[in-house]
Amino acid sequence: MELCEIISTIEKTAPLSIAAGWDHSGMQVAAERTLIRHLAVCLDPTPSSIGSALELGADMVLSHHPLSLAPRFPDRLDSYHTVLKLLLRANVPLYASHTSLDANPEGPSGWLAKKLELADTSVLEATGVLRDASGRERPAGFGIAGRLPAPLAIADILAAAGVGTARLVGAEPSRRIERVAICPGSGSSLAALAAAAGAQLLVTGDLKYHDALDAPLPILDVGHFSLEERMMHLFAQELRAALPELTVSFVPSADPFVMCQPFSTSVPEDQHEPLS
């Protein structure tokens, strides 16, 4: 299948016109090949993910996160250098659907909103408009707020997200929520907009300490990884259905954060300085 046809299909769901101005969605690493037989889809273009994609026989890679948000020289022997070496040696293109995918609430980025069956939805931060085949326009942007079919405890919303652990600010897990806002990835900057939209809870990731102190509504921080890993898995399924003549594989990424148990210190307990 021609590379341009695949990109056209990707951009039906993740059009570059709705991406954030600071972003670098689109082609990351060009290649000479134009005929593609196997597309690999992943969250992060790490050496591990790219290596796994190439081992599967992929001749194109679609990632969510860009290889780099700003142009830079490969002047250090780091992961950026390694990924470039792998792709260029194999003559495999890398394309990223980053905020171009995030900003389409009706696409895979809205999977949790669909699972929770949110109604009366609205976009928190608009970045443009989407048009369907009939020319109907609908808003595009980051984050979505909506009303639940019936009040749910925050713990039940967490369970619906499929996340084992999370950090909760401003509420108890038993609090029942009627209207929720969701922003996969890093969306704590949308807290004020979520509150203004009437949300009683924001589900997102990457909440910082001082932002938590000043949060205008309860926030459930599920981490950057969880919702977006599921999003890219669903995008791979969508592309597999849309491009039946193409082999589409999903390459799992790994959350860089791991939970650890308390560990013992080498300082005896009786030698700790007392708190004053």
C-alpha positions in Angstrom: 0.0 0.0 0.0 1.3 3.5 -0.8 2.7 5.5 2.1 0.6 8.5 1.2 -2.6 6.4 1.4 -1.8 5.3 4.9 -1.0 8.8 6.0 -4.3 10.0 4.5 -6.2 7.4 6.5 -4.3 8.3 9.7 -5.2 11.9 9.2 -8.9 11.2 8.8 -8.8 10.5 12.6 -5.9 12.7 13.5 -5.8 15.7 11.1 -2.8 18.0 11.4 -5.1 21.0 11.2 -6.3 20.5 14.8 -2.9 19.9 16.4 -1.4 22.4 18.9 0.8 25.1 17.4 3.7 24.0 19.6 3.5 20.3 18.6 5.4 18.4 16.0 2.8 15.9 14.7 3.4 14.3 11.3 6.4 12.8 9.6 9.3 12.4 12.1 11.8 10.4 10.0 11.4 10.2 6.3 12.4 7.1 4.2 12.9 6.4 0.6 10.4 3.5 0.5 6.8 4.4 -0.6 5.3 0.9 -0.6 4.2 -0.2 2.8 3.1 -3.7 3.8 3.3 -3.7 7.6 2.5 -0.8 9.9 3.5 -0.9 13.6 1.7 1.3 16.1 3.1 2.3 19.5 2.8 5.0 22.1 6.5 5.9 22.5 9.2 5.8 19.7 11.8 4.4 22.1 14.7 2.2 21.0 12.8 -0.8 22.5 9.5 0.0 20.7 11.2 0.7 17.4 13.4 -2.4 17.7 10.4 -4.6 18.4 8.5 -3.1 15.4 11.4 -3.9 13.1 11.7 -7.4 14.5 8.0 -7.9 13.6 8.9 -6.9 10.0 7.3 -3.5 10.1 8.2 -1.1 7.3 6.4 1.9 8.8 6.0 3.0 12.4 3.2 5.2 13.8 3.8 6.5 17.3 1.7 8.8 19.4 4.6 10.8 21.0 7.0 12.5 18.6 10.6 11.5 18.4 11.5 15.1 19.3 9.4 18.3 19.7 12.2 20.5 18.4 14.8 19.9 15.7 18.2 18.8 17.0 21.5 17.3 15.8 22.2 13.7 16.6 25.3 14.8 18.4 24.9 12.6 21.5 24.8 8.8 21.8 21.4 8.7 23.4 18.0 7.1 22.6 17.3 9.8 20.0 20.5 8.8 18.2 19.6 5.1 18.5 16.1 5.5 17.1 17.4 7.4 14.1 20.1 4.8 13.5 17.5 2.0 13.6 15.0 3.7 11.3 17.5 5.0 8.8 19.4 1.8 8.5 16.1 -0.1 7.9 14.8 2.6 5.6 11.6 2.7 7.7 9.5 6.0 8.1 8.2 7.2 11.4 5.0 9.2 11.7 3.6 10.7 14.9 -0.1 11.5 15.7 0.4 13.5 18.8 -1.9 16.4 19.6 -3.6 15.8 16.2 -5.0 12.6 17.8 -5.5 14.1 21.3 -7.7 16.9 19.9 -10.2 14.6 18.3 -12.6 13.7 21.1 -14.6 11.4 18.8 -11.6 9.3 18.0 -9.6 6.9 20.2 -8.6 9.7 22.6 -12.2 9.7 23.8 -12.3 6.0 24.6 -12.9 6.5 28.4 -15.7 9.1 27.8 -17.4 6.5 25.5 -16.9 3.7 28.0 -18.5 5.9 30.8 -21.3 6.9 28.3 -20.9 10.6 28.9 -23.7 12.8 27.7 -24.0 16.5 27.1 -20.3 16.6 26.3 -18.1 19.6 25.6 -14.5 20.2 24.7 -12.4 21.9 27.4 -9.8 23.7 25.2 -10.7 24.1 21.5 -8.0 23.9 18.8 -10.1 23.9 15.7 -13.0 22.1 14.0 -13.6 18.7 12.5 -15.8 18.2 9.5 -17.5 15.0 8.5 -18.3 13.8 4.9 -21.5 15.8 4.9 -19.7 19.0 5.9 -21.1 19.1 9.4 -18.7 20.8 11.8 -18.0 19.8 15.4 -15.4 21.2 17.8 -11.9 19.7 18.2 -9.6 20.2 21.2 -8.2 18.9 24.3 -10.2 17.3 27.1 -13.8 16.4 27.3 -16.4 17.0 30.0 -19.8 15.3 30.2 -22.5 13.9 32.4 -22.5 10.3 33.6 -25.7 8.2 33.1 -25.8 7.8 36.9 -23.6 9.0 39.7 -20.4 7.0 40.1 -17.9 6.7 43.0 -14.5 7.9 42.0 -13.2 4.4 42.8 -15.6 3.1 40.1 -14.4 5.6 37.6 -10.8 4.5 38.3 -11.9 0.9 37.8 -13.5 1.8 34.4 -10.2 3.4 33.4 -8.5 0.0 34.0 -5.8 1.6 36.2 -4.5 -0.3 39.2 -3.3 2.7 41.2 -3.7 6.5 41.0 -3.3 9.7 43.0 -6.4 11.5 44.1 -6.6 15.1 45.2 -9.4 16.9 46.9 -11.8 14.1 47.5 -12.3 10.6 49.0 -12.5 7.6 46.6 -16.1 7.0 47.8 -17.3 10.5 46.6 -20.0 10.1 43.9 -19.6 12.1 40.7 -22.2 13.2 38.3 -20.2 15.2 35.8 -16.6 14.3 34.9 -13.8 15.7 32.7 -11.2 13.6 31.1 -7.9 14.5 29.4 -5.5 11.6 28.5 -1.8 12.3 29.0 -0.8 15.5 30.7 -4.0 17.6 31.3 -3.7 19.2 34.7 -3.4 22.6 33.1 -7.1 22.2 32.1 -8.3 22.0 35.7 -9.8 25.5 35.7 -11.5 24.8 32.4 -12.9 21.5 33.7 -14.3 23.3 36.8 -15.8 26.0 34.6 -17.5 23.2 32.6 -19.2 22.0 35.7 -17.0 18.9 36.2 -16.8 17.5 39.7 -13.7 15.5 38.9 -10.8 15.7 36.3 -9.2 12.4 35.2 -5.7 13.0 33.7 -2.0 12.6 34.4 1.2 14.4 35.4 -0.3 16.4 38.2 2.4 18.5 40.0 2.5 19.2 43.7 1.7 22.9 43.7 -1.0 22.4 41.0 -2.5 19.9 43.4 -2.5 22.4 46.2 -4.3 25.0 44.1 -6.6 22.6 42.2 -10.1 24.1 41.7 -11.7 20.6 41.7 -10.8 17.0 42.6 -8.3 15.5 40.3 -7.6 11.8 39.7 -4.0 11.5 38.4 -3.8 8.1 36.6 -0.4 8.9 35.1 0.6 9.8 31.6 0.9 6.3 30.3 -2.3 4.4 31.1 -5.0 6.1 29.1 -2.8 6.8 26.1 -1.5 3.3 25.8 -5.1 2.1 25.6 -5.8 4.9 23.1 -3.0 3.7 20.7 -4.1 0.1 21.0 -7.6 1.2 19.9 -6.1 3.3 17.1 -4.2 0.2 15.8 -7.5 -1.7 15.8 -9.2 1.1 13.9 -6.5 1.3 11.3 -6.5 -2.5 10.9 -10.2 -2.4 10.1 -9.8 0.6 7.7 -6.8 -0.9 5.9 -7.5 -4.6 5.5 -4.8 -5.0 2.9 -2.2 -3.8 5.3 -0.7 -5.8 8.3 -1.1 -3.6 11.4 0.6 -4.6 14.6 0.4 -3.0 18.0 3.7 -2.7 19.9 3.1 -2.3 23.7 5.1 0.4 25.4 6.2 0.3 29.1 5.3 2.8 31.7 8.6 4.3 32.9 7.2 4.6 36.4 7.0 1.5 38.6 5.5 1.1 42.0 8.0 0.1 44.7 7.6 -1.1 48.3 9.1 0.8 51.2 12.7 -0.2 51.6 14.9 -0.3 54.7 17.5 2.4 55.4 21.0 1.8 56.6 20.5 4.3 59.4 19.3 2.7 62.6 16.0 3.9 63.8 17.4 5.3 67.0 19.8 7.5 65.1 17.2 9.5 63.2 17.2 13.1 64.2 13.9 14.1 66.1 11.6 16.5 64.4 11.5 19.9 66.0 
